């Protein structure tokens, strides 16, 4: 915004003194106003720079904090993974031990069943022989002849 160039009336000893003074007052007032604006802008610029420096410090602090948190999270993840692997290894060893014990127990049970099966076969054969002997004895067993019950009926009638 440029002001139009003033023109002054020419007088005998130069220009119109009052017009020049008036223009000078206006220019001085404009210069003073512009200087105040410049001072205000400089103050605002200084405040903005201070605020920017403060925000940069806060940003750096947040960045450092974020990096520390990231490292802590990485450490926790690494420790968790190591602990999980240890738990899995322990579980695998326990499972292997349980399976081994189960196989040993199953072998013992099968051995006992095999012995019982053999004993049951022996008992069956023995029982079969005894039953065959009993059947033979039963077949050979003869009951005495039953007396004729008519004589008993006759005796009862006589008594009456």
C-alpha positions as CSV (number, residue, x, y, z in Angstrom):
1,X,0.0,0.0,0.0
2,X,1.8,3.0,-1.2
3,X,0.5,6.5,-0.5
4,X,0.2,8.9,-3.5
5,X,3.1,11.2,-3.8
6,X,2.1,14.5,-2.2
7,X,2.3,17.7,-4.2
8,X,2.9,21.0,-2.6
9,X,2.2,24.5,-3.7
10,X,5.2,26.4,-4.6
11,X,5.6,29.7,-2.7
12,X,8.1,32.4,-2.7
13,X,10.7,30.8,-0.4
14,X,9.9,27.2,-1.3
15,X,6.9,25.0,-0.7
16,X,3.9,25.7,1.5
17,X,5.2,25.1,4.9
18,X,1.9,24.1,6.5
19,X,1.2,21.6,3.8
20,X,4.7,20.1,4.2
21,X,4.3,20.0,8.0
22,X,0.9,18.4,7.6
23,X,2.3,15.8,5.2
24,X,5.3,15.3,7.5
25,X,2.9,14.7,10.5
26,X,0.9,12.2,8.5
27,X,4.1,10.4,7.4
28,X,5.5,10.5,11.0
29,X,2.1,9.1,12.3
30,X,2.2,6.5,9.6
31,X,5.8,5.6,10.4
32,X,5.0,5.4,14.1
33,X,2.0,3.2,13.4
34,X,4.1,0.9,11.1
35,X,6.8,0.8,13.7
36,X,4.3,-0.3,16.4
37,X,3.0,-3.0,13.9
38,X,6.6,-4.1,13.3
39,X,7.2,-4.3,17.1
40,X,4.0,-6.2,17.5
41,X,4.9,-8.6,14.7
42,X,8.4,-9.0,16.1
43,X,6.9,-9.8,19.5
44,X,4.4,-12.3,17.9
45,X,7.3,-13.8,16.0
46,X,9.4,-14.1,19.1
47,X,6.4,-15.7,21.0
48,X,5.9,-18.1,18.1
49,X,9.6,-19.0,18.0
50,X,9.6,-19.6,21.8
51,X,6.4,-21.7,21.4
52,X,8.0,-23.6,18.5
53,X,11.1,-24.3,20.6
54,X,8.9,-25.5,23.5
55,X,6.9,-27.8,21.1
56,X,10.2,-29.1,19.7
57,X,11.4,-30.0,23.2
58,X,8.1,-31.7,24.0
59,X,8.3,-33.5,20.7
60,X,11.8,-34.7,21.4
61,X,10.7,-35.8,24.9
62,X,7.7,-37.7,23.4
63,X,10.0,-39.2,20.8
64,X,12.4,-40.4,23.4
65,X,9.6,-41.7,25.6
66,X,8.1,-43.5,22.6
67,X,11.5,-45.1,21.8
68,X,11.9,-46.2,25.4
69,X,8.4,-47.7,25.4
70,X,9.1,-49.4,22.1
71,X,12.3,-50.9,23.5
72,X,10.4,-52.0,26.7
73,X,7.7,-53.6,24.6
74,X,10.3,-55.4,22.5
75,X,12.0,-56.6,25.7
76,X,8.7,-57.8,27.1
77,X,7.9,-59.6,23.8
78,X,11.3,-61.2,23.7
79,X,11.0,-62.3,27.4
80,X,7.4,-63.6,26.8
81,X,8.5,-65.6,23.8
82,X,11.4,-67.1,25.7
83,X,9.1,-68.0,28.6
84,X,6.5,-69.4,26.3
85,X,9.2,-71.6,24.6
86,X,10.3,-72.8,28.0
87,X,6.7,-73.6,29.0
88,X,6.2,-75.5,25.7
89,X,9.5,-77.4,26.2
90,X,8.5,-78.3,29.8
91,X,5.0,-79.4,28.6
92,X,6.6,-81.5,25.8
93,X,8.9,-83.2,28.3
94,X,6.0,-83.8,30.7
95,X,3.9,-85.2,27.8
96,X,6.7,-87.5,26.8
97,X,7.1,-88.7,30.4
98,X,3.4,-89.3,30.7
99,X,3.3,-91.2,27.4
100,X,6.3,-93.3,28.5
101,X,4.7,-94.1,31.8
102,X,1.4,-94.9,30.0
103,X,3.2,-97.3,27.7
104,X,5.0,-99.0,30.6
105,X,1.7,-99.3,32.5
106,X,0.0,-100.6,29.3
107,X,2.8,-103.2,28.9
108,X,2.3,-104.3,32.5
109,X,-1.5,-104.5,32.1
110,X,-1.1,-106.5,28.8
111,X,1.4,-108.9,30.5
112,X,-1.0,-109.4,33.4
113,X,-3.9,-109.9,31.0
114,X,-1.8,-112.5,29.1
115,X,-1.1,-114.3,32.3
116,X,-4.8,-114.1,33.3
117,X,-5.8,-115.4,29.9
118,X,-3.4,-118.3,30.3
119,X,-4.7,-119.0,33.8
120,X,-8.3,-118.7,32.5
121,X,-7.5,-121.2,29.8
122,X,-6.1,-123.6,32.4
123,X,-9.1,-123.1,34.7
124,X,-11.5,-123.6,31.8
125,X,-9.8,-126.9,30.8
126,X,-9.7,-128.0,34.4
127,X,-13.3,-127.1,34.9
128,X,-14.3,-128.7,31.7
129,X,-12.6,-132.0,32.7
130,X,-14.3,-131.8,36.1
131,X,-17.7,-131.1,34.5
132,X,-17.2,-134.0,32.1
133,X,-16.4,-136.2,35.0
134,X,-19.5,-135.1,36.9
135,X,-21.6,-135.6,33.8
136,X,-20.2,-139.1,33.5
137,X,-20.9,-139.7,37.2
138,X,-24.4,-138.4,36.8
139,X,-25.0,-140.6,33.8
140,X,-23.8,-143.6,35.8
141,X,-25.8,-142.6,38.8
142,X,-28.9,-144.8,39.2
143,X,-31.8,-143.9,41.3
144,X,-33.4,-146.8,43.2
145,X,-36.8,-147.8,42.0
146,X,-39.6,-146.0,43.7
147,X,-41.9,-148.3,45.6
148,X,-45.4,-148.6,44.4
149,X,-47.5,-146.0,46.3
150,X,-50.6,-148.0,46.0
151,X,-49.8,-150.0,49.1
152,X,-49.6,-146.7,51.0
153,X,-53.0,-145.6,49.8
154,X,-54.4,-149.0,50.9
155,X,-52.8,-148.7,54.3
156,X,-54.3,-145.3,54.8
157,X,-57.7,-146.5,53.9
158,X,-57.5,-149.4,56.3
159,X,-56.7,-147.0,59.1
160,X,-59.7,-145.0,58.6
